[in-house]
Amino acid sequence: MIEALRTARDKAQRLPGAVWYLAVGGVTALLALFAVVGLLIVGAFCLIGVGIPALPEAVRLVRPLVSFERRRAAGFLGERAVRAYQPFTGGLRQRVATVFTDPANRRDFGWLVAHALTGIYLAVFAVALPLSTLTQLAIPAFWQLMPPGQEFAGFGFAVDSWPKAILSCSLAIPLALVTLQLPVAARWQALATRAMLKPTEDALLADRVAALTATRAAALDAHGAELRRIERDLHDGAQARLAAVIMQLGMADQLRDQDPDTARDLVRKAQDTATAALAELRDVVRNVYPPVLADRGLVSAVSAVAARNPIPCVLDLGEVGRLPAAVEAAAYFVITEALTNATKHSGATGISLVLGGPPELLTIEISDDGVGGAVEIYDGGLAGIRRRAEALDGRMVLTSPPGGPTVVRVELPCGS
């Protein structure tokens, strides 16, 4: 009994979302009906050769509707939507051939037909059942509001007395029980959509290859940018100082006999310059892989960076243990770059940094209360953050409306 009540409570909590899902599905089902009719008309014209040029465009036009429902179903089921289509490229003959050879198009058409036949009915039930339940519950009140001597028709019989009003109200119980099954119907519809629109293994493999190609390119870009940064730091810093040391020592050697005091001053200057060059070399090495990461881990390294940041940072570092070295390094540089960007450009007075996520996925979220309007440019810091994330098969999401706040969310897989 307790378990049944708990199940009913869970269904009641999911009921508004299910009603909304099915109601929106009714709208898309109506659009799917128009799409099916349109595709059939184009196909009929193709039989006489007139509709062939329009066929690829007609298929392309229905894809946004299908993609919308694919995303809705994935979101309802708590999954990630996977979209895999063969691109329409080449001449007319090749594009028309793609219409028939791409299995995704056949799946889309089958789903359009099925959704057009069922989605409208499910939407009608999703809206009518809750309204009917509420109406039956309110019939005694409606009957009392009627003028004396008049009847109120409810569910097929006239209500003219309290026994009939109570009987009419009790009919809300089976209606409510049926209404509580709407979350199940919504889940079935989402599962059917996922099953009918799920890409084939070949399409998933091709999509995965494309994703790996993009992440490989991002990794190469990030590696190249890091090499250029190291070269620039060495050229402008340590190399110039070491060249100065060589010149100062050479001049000191020439003046050693003629002006010993000046020679000693030059030797001291050379020593100071060499010390500064050594400090810059240490900075370069630290930027390649900060020793604090190896010694104390990501949480301690992030805490140290946040403590040195000019803008106050509120930290929520969670229970993050030791991670693979590549993940820790990427996370460290993502955080330092995001804090640097916020300090330079946001005009913020406060920054929030959240670090956490499940064991297999490290999530980083940096938000500030600045002016917003941040945009990603090719050579900018945000683009560098995206490249570092994509190099590890992760992703970055930037949200920065005008007026703020700016939120940078990065997800880094931690699996081996």
Secondary structure by P-SEA (a helix, b strand, c coil): caaaaaaaaaaaaaaaaaaaaaaaaaaaaaaaaaaaaaaaaaaaaaaacccccaaaaaaaaaaaaaaaaaaaaaaaacbbbbbbbccccccaaaaaaaacccaaaaaaaaaaaaaaacaaaaaaaaaaaaaaaaaaaaaaaaaaaccccbbbbccccccccaaaaaaaaaaaaaaaaaaaaaaaaaaaaaaaaaaaacccaaaaaaaaaaaaaaaaaaaaaaaaaaaaaaaaaaaacaaaaaaaaaaaaaaaaaaccccaaaaaaaaaaaaaaaaaaaaaaaaaaaaacccccccccaaaaaaaaaaacccbbbbbccccccccaaaaaaaaaaaaaaaaaaaccccccbbbbbbbccccbbbbbbbbccccccccccccaaaaaaaaaaaaccbbbbbbcccccbbbbbbbbccc
